[in-house]
Amino acid sequence: MMSRDNQTTDELKHKLSGFAVEMGRDWDYDLDFSEDSVKDVASILNEHHLEYSKTKEEPEGLHGIALEFGFYIVTVLEKQFGEGELGQNHPEIGENTFPFTILGITVFPYAWVLKQIHDGDQDNVWAKYQALKQELERKRGE
């Protein structure tokens, strides 16, 4: 049975990943929850980085954008590798870090998105997704 906290997080994940799809349309990308669409997310985040690098001011709604695209990436991972567990807080990393655990591996897609917006392509979410995918495929094959 799913706890109320998990149900709330799942509802939030569904809602916010839908907002990411809508934002993708605004940038002329068709985010379809495929693995390749994570490349498009990286492109959108690079555009946000260019805006950020001009002013060095965090765009309004930055954390909302990070949640939307972070949860979108979580949804893509679940589509490819099965259901994981999305939390809000991590006992060591901190509050509102939104850890995601799948096949025993915990990652932080919300932080991935924030890092790419701040640092640009050197912190590309597509590269992180690909590295995680290899690890998950290895774990699944064990």
C-alpha positions in Angstrom: 0.0 0.0 0.0 1.3 3.4 -0.9 1.8 5.9 1.9 0.1 9.3 1.7 3.6 11.0 1.3 4.5 8.8 -1.6 1.1 9.4 -3.2 1.5 13.2 -2.8 5.0 13.0 -4.3 3.8 10.9 -7.2 1.0 13.4 -7.9 3.4 16.2 -7.8 5.8 14.3 -10.1 3.0 13.7 -12.6 1.8 17.3 -12.5 5.2 19.0 -12.7 6.6 16.7 -15.4 3.5 17.7 -17.4 4.5 21.3 -16.9 7.9 20.4 -18.4 6.2 19.0 -21.5 4.3 22.3 -21.8 7.5 24.3 -21.4 9.2 22.1 -24.0 6.4 23.1 -26.4 7.1 26.8 -25.7 10.7 26.1 -26.8 9.6 24.1 -29.8 10.5 20.7 -28.4 8.2 17.7 -28.3 9.0 16.1 -24.9 7.5 12.6 -25.2 9.1 10.9 -22.2 11.5 9.0 -24.4 15.2 8.7 -23.6 16.1 10.9 -26.5 13.9 13.6 -25.2 16.4 14.0 -22.3 18.7 15.5 -24.9 16.0 18.1 -25.7 15.8 18.8 -21.9 19.5 19.5 -21.9 19.1 21.9 -24.9 16.3 23.7 -23.1 18.4 24.0 -20.0 21.3 25.4 -22.0 19.0 28.1 -23.2 18.1 28.9 -19.5 21.9 28.8 -18.8 22.5 31.4 -21.5 19.9 33.7 -19.9 21.4 33.1 -16.4 25.0 33.7 -17.6 24.0 37.2 -19.0 22.7 38.5 -15.7 24.1 36.0 -13.1 20.7 36.4 -11.5 18.6 33.3 -10.9 15.5 33.5 -13.1 12.2 33.8 -11.5 10.8 30.4 -10.8 14.2 28.7 -11.1 13.4 26.1 -8.5 10.1 25.4 -10.2 11.8 24.9 -13.5 14.3 22.5 -11.8 11.5 20.5 -10.2 9.6 20.3 -13.5 12.5 19.0 -15.5 14.0 16.9 -12.7 10.6 15.1 -12.3 10.4 14.8 -16.1 13.8 12.9 -16.0 12.5 10.8 -13.1 9.5 9.8 -15.2 11.7 8.9 -18.2 13.9 6.8 -15.9 10.8 5.0 -14.5 9.5 4.4 -18.0 12.7 2.7 -19.0 13.7 0.9 -15.8 10.6 0.5 -13.7 9.2 2.3 -10.7 11.5 4.0 -8.3 11.1 5.9 -5.1 11.0 9.7 -5.2 11.4 11.5 -1.9 11.6 15.1 -0.8 14.4 15.0 1.7 17.6 13.1 2.1 19.0 12.3 5.5 22.6 13.2 4.5 22.2 15.6 1.6 19.4 17.7 3.1 15.9 19.0 2.8 14.2 19.6 -0.5 16.8 17.7 -2.4 14.3 15.3 -4.0 16.3 12.1 -4.0 15.2 9.4 -6.5 16.1 5.8 -5.9 15.8 3.2 -8.6 17.3 -0.3 -8.6 19.1 0.6 -5.4 20.8 3.7 -6.8 20.0 7.1 -5.5 20.4 10.2 -7.7 19.3 13.8 -7.6 17.8 14.9 -11.0 16.5 18.1 -9.4 20.1 19.0 -8.6 21.2 17.9 -12.1 18.9 20.5 -13.6 20.0 23.3 -11.2 23.6 22.5 -12.0 23.1 22.7 -15.8 21.3 26.0 -15.5 24.1 27.4 -13.4 27.1 25.8 -15.1 25.9 25.2 -18.6 26.7 22.2 -20.9 29.7 21.1 -18.7 27.0 19.8 -16.3 24.7 18.3 -19.0 21.8 16.3 -17.8 21.9 14.1 -20.9 25.5 13.0 -20.0 24.4 12.2 -16.4 21.4 10.3 -17.7 23.6 8.2 -20.0 26.0 7.4 -17.2 23.2 6.4 -14.9 21.6 4.3 -17.6 24.8 2.3 -18.0 24.9 1.7 -14.3 21.2 0.7 -14.2 21.6 -1.7 -17.1 24.5 -3.3 -15.3 22.5 -3.6 -12.1 19.5 -5.0 -14.0 21.7 -7.6 -15.6 23.1 -8.9 -12.3 
